[in-house]
Amino acid sequence: MCGIVAYIGEKEAFPIVLKGLKRLEYRGYDSAGIAVNNGEELNVYKKQGKVVELENFAKDKDTSGGTAIGHTRWATHGKPNDENAHPHTSDNEKYAIVHNGIIENYAVLKEELIQRGHVFKSETDTEVLIHLISDIIEKQQCDLFEATRQALNEVIGAYAIVVISKDNPNEIIAAKKSSPLVIGIGKDDFYIGSDATPIVEYTKNVVYLEDGEIARLSLDSGLTLKTIQNETKTPYIQELEMKIEALEKGGYNHFMQKEIFEQPRSIRDCMRGRLMLNENYISLGGIEAYQDKIFAAKRLIIIACGTSWHAGIVGEYLLEELSRIPVEVEYASEFRYRNPIIDEDDVVIAISQSGETADTLAAIELAKSKGATIIGICNVVNSTIARATDCGAYTHAGPEIGVASTKAFTGQVTVLTLISLLFGKNNGEIDPARFSRLMIEMNAIPEKVEEVLKSDSYIKEIAEIYKDSHNALFLGRGINFPVALEGALKLKEISYIHAEGYPAAEMKHGPIALIDEEMPVFVIATQDASYEKVVSNIQEVKARKGKVIAIVTKGDKDVRKIADHVIEIPRTDDMLVPLLATIPLQLLSYHVSVMRGCNVDQPRNLAKSVTVE
Ligand code: F6R
């Protein structure tokens, strides 16, 4: 949460930072600000609202200068307003800071600083840091780097920070702990971003700061790196693989729409080099190396949040069915605080699109501290979680910019399917004929997703009918139960319609009381092992005058007779239905959101990368 961008070099810094903030807006969008140093003045512009408000506000102002830091905020401490927007400045207005994270001991530090005469202008935790830094400079007559290093030793919490000084436009200081920060190294300049998206169009050479590292980016002496304990480090320069086109809407109206339609490609990319159809073989090198440990484990524990947690439940059905390994799925936020019983014999699968989710990261650290082996399933390459795990597999979905997760979910389910097939084959729990059949079916999934996407205009018609609903129910059984959960989450988060997902049979234990002629009930009713039972559940809804929108297997006749609308998906193996059944629900939420005039890509109160707990 919160996005940070910075630039130092020969070019005009303000437009570069502004553009970068627009790229990072998915991380938070309740206020934005930029501080720019033109060698004489440190001008700070900040505004409540989206980055475009800041852009309009700064239009007629002096934004000249080659050094700038910027921030787009998702409020934690202090409401979203101009005062609480970053950057924050010291009393003497000489130093400015942007920060992503939470300073947990800010109250104590603030009290001490107030007693020493510092005057606070905002309600944020961040402001203590810049007062502390200027306090240290004044007392010790040290430079900005040293003062920042010392200040960070007094801080408890998470931070990615960038600090500049009015007196030295030739240098920027950056540091990180638990929140991400990437440094781009240009020819004669430097870029900083919370992720690589603001950097990629200028340079491919990047350094990912590690926890506890502090960097000096100087136009005179280049990049130097230390730990906050003052040990010198050598920067490890990596090459970015990201392509700039992946960050544009490419003709679609919204990123979410683009990302839904990208799924045939993203699923194919996820399987490339892994699903070896001709060889009848699955290759997941990193994970396979830990296979003995996994087979010896009492159980697998999957930890994740939100949509990734839903993918985890699909994974539970897949892993238990195909490889007969017991699985538990936990919300990372619960796992980390409930003193879980876990030891070195346990194997944990952590799932995260962003690879930055604070709860998932903390749950990983906890499991690691008990000696467990951690497998990561992440989308963002080189993200904190990807680096914190013992091994893993990327989803290769490409940047997901819409806040609501779509292609990352199908990527996660694809990886979990591959893992289940791999383990099932290697531990002899899946018979060879079924393995081969599933390989063929898996290989055909991208094409079948393409076919589902052709129903877009029909799904739009259904969205038109139900767009004004106040509530909605999503039902599924077996492996499609988590698909129902995911369908409900998508609808509520981007259209603000209250929606709940349930295992279809649970309906009669409570939710059935909600059903009346106003209530749309979305049911995954494909022809699998629980088909007849789901058909009975549909009858129960219809008997109470509910409206049923059913996702059915192509050619289905029975459900068509009783449902109000049916959306067909191609036939596939029961275990692979989630990869297809999810798509119409994504499209439906998308269209409802657009029709209700909601901000599809940046729904209220949400942020893509939840780096606070
Ligand atoms: C919903 C959504 C969130 C995320 C959750 C975890 O559409 O995107 O529920 O799934 O915040 O995020 P990651 O996967 O980045 O750990």
Residues whose N, C-alpha, C, O or C-beta is under 5 A from the ligand:
A	BS01	F6R	C305 G306 T307 S308 I351 S352 Q353 S354 G355 T357 V403 A404 S405 K608 V610
